[in-house]
Amino acid sequence: MIVFAWRRLTPPGFIGGAELAEGRCAALLASLGHDVRFIGSAEDPRHRDPPASGWLIRMLTHEKIPYEITSSRVSYRWRGVHCLCIPQAEMKDSVRGSLRDSARLLWTSLEGCGEFAAQAKELKVSVATFMHSVSEAGMQSTEICARFRFAPSQFVQRTAHIRAGVQCHLLRPMIETSVSQSDTRSGRNVVLFVNPIPEKGLDVALALAEALPTREFVFVESWREVRRKSFFPPNVTVISRQPSLNNLYARTRLLVVPSIIQDAAPMVITEAGRLAIPVIGSTAGGIPELVADPLHNCINTDDRAKWIARAELLTQDDTAWRLASKVQSVHSRALAQNSRLVIIRAGLLDETL
């Protein structure tokens, strides 16, 4: 059995690269015939927010997944993975019990991964970890005693090596899209911005909306609710966290990712790119790896004039848009990996079968 110990919400989870990637890794291993147990919590380990149990239930209902609620626990089966969502206070004991139950591998990342890895070491269970970011929580993956380490971008690989002297296998986020491509602008009129918070470049996105008043902008909440919507330009629509972005992708002409933090590998870029949606991103972190033609499409967030000029061109010039659409599609597909092959080469399957 493979046990995922994850102090954030169990899959399907939020729209967030780390959450989605963790769940898809679990589903991949289950599809390869492993007995996979995923233990997580609706209580956010980072903030004292109300438990996200309601969101989880809505997601399960949306995907028509049967579930059982016993006391404060939600249990269900998702894509072949046995999922258990429990209070944070019960996580340590629950993980220990699962590790004792014929576990061959513990997969753990981000908050609390150190204590789970210590349990695994005590019980002589191998450990795998995914370094989802270069934040303090993400860097915990470099500190634990892990047999297998994965990273979503070359940027994260380099950072792990420079800061901690550890090597990670490159495992790019697994992308799932169900929207057909289009090489025309018909129906694609929206400028999309996901996670409208200061860290993700909210000020740049607002500057673009003000500079392009006739263009519709859609901001999609993710990590937290937007607080000052009343001050946004009238051409900006803010919508709450969504079960899927597919409906929005079908309407999107341009994706903007003006992060000011060192983002590891924003999944939204690759998702949009696989659907031939042009992307303008910042120069931070692993973003330039994912954006096609970074010379023109990766821009320092301090250079607002250049952001505005590029966004203006790609939203108004059909020829420029078609070219950017094509190169982003080619680039995103070139980055796609056979995730099964990656974990085989890492030796993980040989270890756990």
Secondary structure as UniProt FT lines:
FT   STRAND          2..5
FT   TURN            11..12
FT   HELIX           17..31
FT   TURN            32..33
FT   STRAND          36..40
FT   HELIX           53..62
FT   TURN            63..64
FT   STRAND          67..70
FT   TURN            71..72
FT   STRAND          73..78
FT   TURN            79..80
FT   STRAND          81..85
FT   HELIX           88..100
FT   TURN            101..102
FT   STRAND          105..108
FT   TURN            111..112
FT   HELIX           113..122
FT   TURN            123..124
FT   STRAND          126..130
FT   HELIX           136..139
FT   HELIX           140..142
FT   STRAND          148..151
FT   HELIX           154..164
FT   STRAND          169..170
FT   TURN            186..187
FT   STRAND          190..194
FT   HELIX           198..200
FT   HELIX           202..211
FT   TURN            213..214
FT   STRAND          216..220
FT   HELIX           229..231
FT   TURN            234..235
FT   STRAND          236..239
FT   HELIX           246..249
FT   TURN            250..251
FT   STRAND          252..257
FT   HELIX           267..274
FT   TURN            275..276
FT   STRAND          279..281
FT   TURN            285..286
FT   HELIX           287..290
FT   HELIX           294..297
FT   TURN            301..302
FT   HELIX           304..316
FT   HELIX           318..335
FT   HELIX           339..345
FT   TURN            346..347
FT   HELIX           348..352
//
